[in-house]
Amino acid sequence: FFSPSRTCVVFNAIFFLMVRSTPFKSYERLYHEHIHARSATIGSGVEVAPSEILGAGEGLFAQRPFKKGALITGVDGNLISYKEADELKAKGQHTHIRTLIRQHLCVNGLKVHPAPEGRGGGTYANDGRGNPDFPNNAEFHTINILDGTLPLCFLRATADIEPGDEILTSYGRQYWQLHDEMFESAAKRARLL
């Protein structure tokens, strides 16, 4: 009766109704409480400082060791709908959005200056992008809690990380394609001036 795709559609529909019936700020509060309880936060395990990657701005650094496979820190920010994420993408304001539930829910990653202590620092991690001097040592990782109804996004160590190491993760092919398109578009506009 249920195929995998039909089961996924039914789950997403039930989840969407549950979220709509739960005050959204309460759901967002639960998200923040759980990521902060399960991983390091800025000032307590990780810190934000100038990146070692030229031109990258600020980066995320370990204040304590993290073993391979450990959750490092959460991707903190505001929960937004998939539609809101698409609207930000159309405006070119989407650089720190992670999808939590496809077609339904995303986290618009926190990227403010100065970095607020006590919050998850996942969005401050840069991408070494194939540079052998800056190998990526973390990955984005989503876990589901509360019987699968609350997805949480973290950085997870893909190698042992020592205090003082910069935490680096892949942004993915799609991010860099959009980044390059935006850069080329800006360069063309500058040449026309």
PyMOL commands that set and color helices and strands:
alter all, ss='L'
color gray80, all
select helices_A, chain A and resi 4-21+24-38+82-90+122-124+173-192
alter helices_A, ss='H'
color red, helices_A
select strands_A, chain A and resi 41-42+45-50+58-62+71-74+77-81+97-101+105-109+138-145+150-157+166-167
alter strands_A, ss='S'
color yellow, strands_A
deselect
rebuild
show_as cartoon
